[in-house]
């Protein structure tokens, strides 16, 4: 396909028509085949919900590349209006295999960088997937640096060692004694716990960051509400299991999972963290085991549990390996200075001009 045979247009899910969403859905299905070749394609409602349900504190811009009525590439940049990390913009560019290495990603990058510049964001952060090597090739050529690598693994619940899960729960309860108790929420965070939950989520600021140039994340009540609303609108139910320290009334740690009604056989394992002062007491295994026991009991339709952990996070990788999680692939988190990305675009344009 020549560069003259396609059009790049903004994609706004709030006013997109049925044909546009059908094209987006087909594009998303083809990309998922690369990311998760063993998975069934997404449902149209899932695609629409994922695009329309965005937390209010996130400003998202997107551009679609069209060849006639077919969507062949997509770029998204998200700017979060938060008190922390105001130097960041999250970016993602996807191109279908047939249209790669033709300059499309570079043209989309130009639009992404422009939005970052307009919002005074000096750093772009984005992910690549080991099943799509073209992503690493593009980010490397751009001059981006590798900030962190995540190991993506999955657990087949039909092979779950239920005896081990019970042992972890019994051991956790013995060590907890009267000092700790488990608290479980399904769906949105309870209003009466929001102050404690804001503090609890801060435990993830102790997780490995590699060389990523990011600050501690600080949540507000309103952001939590908006995030919960967006999750529910996408057809996803969040389950949270937290460890409460009874004496202080504070939470020692937590784990979260996400049940998507569009993918009822797959459970997404979210964050798991224990504050440093409470580690090495079996609480991490206790909270993970309690969550898995509940999932197996109440959601027998779920076959797979998927999670991602930094490859340098040995403690969590060990826990997951003991549970039966097995490595599936890797995802890399890259970062690039906005100015460096703009210099790359200028160089590409100059090279293109000189070649004419």
Phi, psi and omega in degrees: 000128178281160182295342181273353187265004179230165178234142175251123181228147172300145176244116180245107183296340182289335179232014178291142179273176182299319180295321179295318180290327176297318179293319178296321180296317178297317178300313181298322179295318179293321177293320179297327177300330177280315181292316185226076187299341182266356184273152171290158179294155178290158174279153180300319179299325179295316179298313181297315181297319181297327181275328184271337183265091180236133178304145185297336182276002179250125175259115185245131175243143181218152176226136178248142177256123185246134165246102190058242182263005183261133176270122187243348179202159185208141174231141180225136172229133183240132178244117181267126178272080181234170179280346180246161174053042180282004175264359187255149165225130177273131184227148177211133178231129179232137179225132178296149188308317184298335186252011179282161178062034177234012176090002183292314181300324179295318178294323177291322178301323179303318179290321178297313181297321179300316179296318179299317180295317181296334181257013178057039176260120186269353185224133173257137177233135180206168184248151168231163186237136183295342178279352178232082185301337181300331180295313178296322181297318181292313182294326177294315178299326180292336183098013178290154178250146179283118182268322184196144176245131178252136172270121178264122182228164180217152182244127174273110185293340176290343179253007182298133178279092183297328179296318178296318179300316178295321179297318179296321179292316180296319178295318179297318180295323178295314181290328180290322182053228177267001185280328185230158171214156178270139176235131185237132175235142173244126182091211184297154176295139178295138182303320185290347181256003190301318178300314180292327181289321175304317178292320181299315182297341177295346179298332181289347174288349176267357180287154180302138179242359185060228179255016181297134180272073181230154180260168173301137177275134180234114183272155171243165178303314184294321178296320177298317178298314181297321179294316178298318179297319179294318179300313181296321181294338178274001181084024183245136176251129180263133174245131181236131172240118184240153177256116181265129173273107191299318185296315183271340185076010179257161179268137180274337181172182184195169168218150180226145174229161185228120180258118182257122183294342178277341180226073191288347178268353186240128177250131177268120175275119179270215185290145169224129181203144175236133179299144185309321184290349181247007182282168180064031177233013178080007183290325179297314178294322180298311184291324178292316181295318180297320179294314180297319179299320180291319179298312181299322183286318188260341180231069182295346179288342184284128180255320187239141170243127182243143180211165175227135180223142176304137182295345178265359181270075188298322184296314181288324177299321179294317178300312181295322179296319178298325180287342179113005175296141179233140182301135180245315180193183178234150172235136181252142175252121183250156175221145179213137176296136182302321179296320178297320177296321178293321177298321177299317180295320177298318180295320178296319179294319179296317179297321179294320181294318182291336182278349180281000000 
